[in-house]
Amino acid sequence: MTWTQVIPGVFKGSPGEDHIAEEVELRVRMSNIPTETMQTHRLETWEHKPDEPWWSKVKEYAEGHYEHPFLSLFGVVGTGKTHIALSIGWRWLRNGSAVLYYQTEDLLDALRAGYSKWQGGDPDGYNNVLQFARNARLLILDDLGAHNETEWATSKLDQIVDYRYRHRKPLVATTNLALSRLPARIGDRLAEGALIQLKGGSYRGKGKTVKK
């Protein structure tokens, strides 16, 4: 099976010399998770303090156990939000779940690009991205709130977050902002889930795995 990227994060398969695609490879390709983080961004590589009370919640969520399907990671740049979010994503992939990862601005760019194709008569793109973002077993939205906030962007993010909220589909969000600075309904939806505040100095520049 040969996989061609239609737009960022969307792949279309066609028969090739090898007709049997590895299931794990397919899940990784569809996830949009940077493959270079496969070894570096794992729960096992997170250097945490033994008294961090939220760590057990992260490990439980990584295994698919949660009271509410939403998990939000807060903290300034460099405190490890992306590391933890990707670690959860890799664990879900290993356990056989479909995962979709996007930095929020990249997701909006993909939706815009797909929408332009859709307006031109191409049925792929926009609908594929939107439906996968709605229905993937796990959606990871990185840097929520760092995007260029327009009415269209807010509407699309609200549409995705609200759909997953109503259908109780797992969502991991990372943000540098307080809930009160996010669009109102998105902030309200996230507030009902698990909230983890990451504190401490930045890991950047210390010769350790780069963490966001």
C-alpha positions in Angstrom: 0.0 0.0 0.0 1.4 3.4 -1.0 0.3 6.4 1.1 0.2 9.9 -0.3 -0.3 13.0 1.8 -3.3 14.9 0.4 -2.8 17.9 2.9 -1.0 17.9 6.2 -2.3 15.1 8.3 -4.5 13.5 5.6 -3.2 10.5 3.7 -4.8 8.6 0.8 -3.9 4.9 0.2 -3.4 3.2 -3.1 -2.3 -0.3 -3.9 1.5 -0.8 -4.4 3.9 -3.6 -4.6 3.4 -4.3 -0.9 -0.4 -4.9 -0.5 -0.2 -5.5 3.2 0.4 -2.3 5.2 1.6 -2.7 8.8 -1.3 -1.7 11.0 1.0 0.2 13.4 2.7 2.0 10.6 -0.6 3.1 9.2 -1.8 4.4 12.6 1.5 6.4 13.0 1.2 7.9 9.5 -2.4 8.9 10.1 -1.7 10.3 13.5 0.4 13.3 12.3 2.7 12.8 15.3 6.3 13.7 14.4 8.1 10.3 14.0 11.3 11.8 15.5 9.5 11.9 18.9 8.9 8.1 18.9 11.8 7.4 21.3 12.2 10.8 23.0 8.6 11.7 23.9 7.6 8.7 26.1 6.3 8.4 29.6 9.5 6.5 30.4 11.6 9.5 29.4 9.7 12.1 31.4 11.9 13.3 34.3 9.3 14.0 37.0 9.6 14.4 40.7 8.2 11.5 42.7 5.8 13.9 44.6 4.0 15.3 41.6 0.4 14.4 42.5 -0.8 14.6 38.9 1.6 11.9 37.5 -0.7 9.0 38.3 -3.5 10.7 36.5 -1.4 11.1 33.4 -0.4 7.4 33.5 -4.0 6.3 33.9 -5.1 8.5 31.0 -2.3 7.1 28.9 -3.8 3.6 29.4 -7.3 4.9 28.5 -8.7 5.2 32.1 -10.4 8.5 32.9 -13.5 9.9 34.6 -13.9 12.6 32.0 -12.5 12.3 28.4 -10.9 15.7 28.4 -7.4 16.3 29.8 -5.8 19.8 29.7 -2.1 20.6 30.4 -1.3 24.2 31.4 2.1 25.9 31.9 4.6 28.3 30.4 6.8 27.3 27.5 9.3 24.7 28.4 7.5 22.9 31.3 6.8 19.7 29.4 3.3 20.0 28.1 4.0 18.7 24.6 6.2 15.9 25.9 3.4 14.6 28.1 0.8 15.0 25.4 2.9 13.2 22.8 3.8 10.5 25.3 0.1 9.8 25.8 -0.4 9.8 22.0 2.4 7.2 21.5 0.9 5.0 24.3 -2.6 5.1 22.7 -1.0 4.2 19.3 0.8 1.3 20.8 -2.4 0.1 22.4 -4.2 0.1 19.0 -6.1 3.4 19.0 -6.4 5.9 16.2 -4.8 9.2 17.3 -4.7 12.6 15.6 -2.1 15.2 16.7 -2.0 18.8 15.6 -0.5 22.1 16.7 -3.7 24.1 16.7 -2.5 26.6 14.1 -1.5 23.7 11.8 -5.0 22.2 12.2 -6.6 25.4 11.2 -4.2 25.7 8.2 -5.2 22.2 7.1 -8.8 23.0 7.4 -8.4 26.2 5.4 -6.4 24.4 2.7 -9.0 21.6 2.6 -11.8 24.1 2.4 -10.3 25.9 -0.6 -10.1 22.5 -2.4 -13.6 21.7 -1.3 -14.9 24.9 -2.8 -13.1 24.0 -6.0 -15.1 20.7 -6.2 -12.6 18.4 -4.5 -14.4 16.3 -1.9 -11.2 15.4 -0.1 -9.4 17.6 2.3 -11.7 19.7 4.4 -14.2 17.0 5.2 -11.5 14.4 5.8 -9.6 16.6 8.3 -12.8 17.8 10.0 -14.2 14.3 10.4 -11.0 12.8 11.6 -10.5 15.6 14.1 -14.1 15.0 15.4 -13.9 11.2 15.4 -10.3 10.0 16.0 -10.2 7.9 19.1 -7.9 10.5 20.6 -7.3 14.1 19.5 -4.3 16.1 20.7 -4.5 19.9 20.3 -1.1 21.4 21.0 -0.7 25.1 21.8 -4.4 25.9 22.0 -4.9 29.6 22.2 -1.6 30.4 20.4 -3.3 30.5 17.0 -4.4 33.6 15.1 -7.8 34.1 16.7 -10.5 35.0 14.1 -14.2 34.4 14.1 -13.7 31.5 11.6 -10.9 29.9 13.7 -12.8 30.1 16.9 -15.9 28.7 15.2 -14.0 25.7 13.8 -12.2 24.9 17.1 -15.5 25.2 19.0 -17.2 22.9 16.5 -14.5 20.2 17.0 -14.2 20.6 20.8 -18.0 20.7 21.3 -18.5 17.6 19.1 -16.0 15.6 21.1 -17.5 16.9 24.3 -21.0 15.8 23.4 -19.9 12.4 22.2 -17.4 11.9 25.1 -14.5 11.4 22.8 -11.0 11.8 24.4 -9.2 15.1 23.9 -5.8 16.2 25.2 -5.1 20.0 25.0 -2.0 21.9 25.9 -2.0 25.7 26.4 0.0 28.5 27.8 -3.2 30.4 28.7 -5.6 30.3 31.6 -9.0 28.9 30.8 -10.5 32.4 31.2 -8.4 33.6 28.2 -9.6 30.9 25.9 -12.9 31.2 23.9 -15.7 31.0 26.4 -17.4 27.7 25.4 -14.1 25.9 24.7 -12.8 27.0 28.2 -16.0 25.8 29.8 -15.8 22.4 28.1 -12.1 21.9 29.1 -12.9 23.0 32.7 -15.1 19.9 33.2 -12.2 17.6 32.5 -8.9 16.9 34.2 -6.7 20.0 34.6 -3.0 19.7 35.2 -0.8 22.8 35.9 2.8 22.2 35.1 5.2 24.3 37.1 8.9 24.8 37.5 11.7 26.1 35.3 12.1 25.5 31.6 13.8 22.3 30.5 15.2 24.0 27.5 19.0 24.6 27.3 19.8 22.1 30.1 21.1 19.4 27.9 17.9 17.3 28.4 15.1 16.3 26.0 13.4 19.4 24.7 10.0 19.7 26.2 7.3 22.2 25.4 
